[in-house]
Amino acid sequence: MNFRSNVSLAQYTTFKIGGPAKLFAEVSDMSELALGFERAAADHLPVYVFSGGSNTLFSDQGFQGLVIRILDGGFHLLENGRISAGAGQSLSKVAFDCCEAGLAGMERLFGIPGSVGGAVRGNAGAFGADVASLVMSVKVLNKRTGMMKEYKKDECDFGYRHSLFKDHPELVILSAEFLLKPGGDPSVLKSVAKETQAMREAKHPQDAFCAGSFFMNPVVTDEHLREEFRHDSGKEPKGDRLPAGWVIDQVGLRGKTIGNAKVSEQHPNYIVNTGGATAEEVLTLISIVKQRVRDELDIQLQEEVQLVGFGHEAAKKKREKPEEWPVWDK
């Protein structure tokens, strides 16, 4: 494996923000991933694993450990509508390949940035579809024990933008198997996929430097606010949640800027790097957004984006201290 020092992390994220990784490696299979964990254990370094680079904000100071980027992982058409996709595969590419194969179910996921692994971890979804509804099983590598395990769907604890793997960062997703509906017309499915991409583009330019939706849609029980949403949008709320972008707009923060970080004019749940933004500027901006929404609407917003390399990460690492990791036998 090629381990590199002081590699800028900004280039690997859709936000284009972040300092250097103390050590950086790209891996293509489980054996390389295991070697990476071995190296980290030997050097007493914390590890962060990612792939597509969306939904991630790295600190300006970078990450004082080993950052592993998972590449590809393969895509396989199996029998009876089943497919297998590696964690490093682009979710959009997998969705489009399924459309071309006449497999229905993923077309509404086309255009979601990032990788299959990240999409499974965060149960990505859009336009009435989500990853959890299609997953059959997920293969992971436990970075503490070095053991591989397959989790069936009912073991994955999927929920709104949530899965078991969010709660257990020691479980690194390797691949997932999905069940789709065979026999679809490829031209129709591809048309739906392209229509979905156009709908995403209409909401917000997809080439903007951002991490996608920054906050999860919050649970809102205030019936007055829910009625306001119905009046403004002409739509019914989806369950007990209201769109975070609409909530942020209610406190007048559309277009708010701190330095080169900006609450998007088109979609207030997007925080955009307008050019040269720092992670500190983004953190300051989201702090203002959260405080204003909390003070004025009594709603607590929760980040969907992963914040990596910041001071509060130390608390999370209590569950994955390098000194507790084994130095595996070669």
Order of alpha helices (4+ residues) and beta strands (2+ residues): beta-beta-alpha-beta-beta-beta-beta-beta-alpha-alpha-beta-beta-beta-beta-alpha-beta-alpha-beta-alpha-alpha-beta-beta-beta-alpha-beta-alpha
